Amino acid sequence: MTIALDIFGALLAFAAIGSAISKLKKVPDVMAAMAKVGVKPNQIPVLATLEILGGLGVILGIWSKPLGVVSSAALVLYFVGALYSHFSRKHKVADFGAALGIFVIATITTLLQLKR
């Protein structure tokens, strides 16, 4: 189970931090997706910071179970919010596939964190 947790934790940290970097670099597709769900430009650095902190918390959570649980659970909630934003606007799966994928990885990571 430790190997699975390390793999999913690394995937989650990579995905969350990568997502944040794409927001901070203002990647056009990401900015368009954020605008489609009603995120204002001044909110983007805050969202990116939350993703970075969550990703770093997951990494540090390898050595600290409570931090790992809290960080991965916080990322689950973050991506629940992202998915809700897409669902409430009746977007297609292509519009929220990345958020759904990261949500699944975050959920699995949280469950593995709780079982260790």
C-alpha positions as CSV (number, residue, x, y, z in Angstrom):
1,M,0.0,0.0,0.0
2,T,2.9,2.4,0.7
3,I,4.0,2.0,-3.0
4,A,0.5,2.9,-4.2
5,L,0.4,5.9,-1.9
6,D,3.7,7.1,-3.1
7,I,2.7,6.7,-6.7
8,F,-0.7,8.4,-6.3
9,G,0.7,11.1,-4.0
10,A,3.4,11.9,-6.6
11,L,0.7,12.0,-9.4
12,L,-1.5,14.3,-7.3
13,A,1.3,16.6,-6.4
14,F,2.5,16.8,-10.0
15,A,-1.0,17.4,-11.3
16,A,-1.9,20.0,-8.7
17,I,1.4,21.9,-9.1
18,G,1.3,21.6,-12.9
19,S,-2.3,22.9,-12.9
20,A,-1.2,25.9,-10.8
21,I,1.8,26.6,-13.0
22,S,-0.5,26.7,-16.1
23,K,-2.7,29.2,-14.3
24,L,0.2,31.4,-13.3
25,K,1.7,31.3,-16.8
26,K,-1.7,32.2,-18.2
27,V,-1.8,29.4,-20.7
28,P,-4.6,30.5,-23.1
29,D,-6.7,27.3,-22.9
30,V,-6.6,27.4,-19.1
31,M,-7.5,31.0,-19.0
32,A,-10.4,30.4,-21.4
33,A,-11.6,27.5,-19.2
34,M,-11.4,29.6,-16.1
35,A,-13.4,32.4,-17.8
36,K,-16.0,29.9,-18.8
37,V,-16.7,28.9,-15.2
38,G,-16.8,32.6,-14.1
39,V,-13.3,32.8,-12.4
40,K,-12.2,36.5,-12.3
41,P,-8.6,37.2,-13.3
42,N,-7.7,38.4,-9.7
43,Q,-8.9,35.0,-8.3
44,I,-6.5,33.0,-10.4
45,P,-3.3,33.6,-8.3
46,V,-5.3,32.6,-5.2
47,L,-6.5,29.3,-6.8
48,A,-3.0,28.6,-8.1
49,T,-1.5,29.2,-4.6
50,L,-4.0,26.7,-3.1
51,E,-3.0,24.1,-5.6
52,I,0.7,24.6,-5.0
53,L,0.2,24.4,-1.2
54,G,-1.9,21.3,-1.6
55,G,0.7,19.6,-3.8
56,L,3.5,20.5,-1.4
57,G,1.4,19.2,1.5
58,V,0.9,15.9,-0.3
59,I,4.7,15.6,-0.8
60,L,5.4,16.4,2.8
61,G,2.6,14.1,3.7
62,I,4.8,11.2,2.8
63,W,6.4,11.7,6.2
64,S,3.5,13.1,8.1
65,K,0.2,11.2,7.9
66,P,-2.0,14.1,9.2
67,L,-0.5,16.6,6.7
68,G,-0.9,14.1,3.9
69,V,-4.6,13.4,4.8
70,V,-5.4,17.1,5.2
71,S,-3.6,18.1,2.0
72,S,-5.1,15.4,-0.2
73,A,-8.6,16.0,1.3
74,A,-8.2,19.7,0.6
75,L,-7.4,19.0,-3.0
76,V,-10.5,16.7,-3.2
77,L,-12.6,19.7,-2.0
78,Y,-10.8,22.1,-4.4
79,F,-11.6,19.9,-7.4
80,V,-15.2,19.2,-6.2
81,G,-15.6,23.0,-6.4
82,A,-14.1,23.0,-9.9
83,L,-16.4,20.1,-11.0
84,Y,-19.4,21.9,-9.5
85,S,-18.6,25.0,-11.5
86,H,-18.5,23.0,-14.7
87,F,-21.6,20.9,-13.9
88,S,-23.6,24.0,-13.0
89,R,-22.9,25.4,-16.4
90,K,-23.7,22.1,-18.1
91,H,-20.3,21.8,-19.7
92,K,-19.2,18.8,-21.7
93,V,-16.7,16.3,-20.3
94,A,-14.1,17.7,-22.6
95,D,-14.3,20.9,-20.7
96,F,-13.7,19.4,-17.3
97,G,-11.8,16.2,-18.0
98,A,-8.6,17.3,-16.3
99,A,-10.4,18.4,-13.2
100,L,-12.2,15.1,-13.1
101,G,-9.0,13.2,-13.4
102,I,-7.3,15.1,-10.7
103,F,-10.3,14.7,-8.5
104,V,-10.1,10.9,-8.9
105,I,-6.4,10.9,-8.1
106,A,-7.0,13.1,-5.1
107,T,-9.8,10.9,-3.8
108,I,-7.6,7.7,-4.2
109,T,-4.7,9.4,-2.5
110,T,-6.9,10.5,0.4
111,L,-8.2,7.0,0.9
112,L,-4.7,5.6,0.8
113,Q,-3.6,8.2,3.3
114,L,-6.4,7.2,5.7
115,K,-5.5,3.5,5.4
116,R,-1.8,3.8,6.2
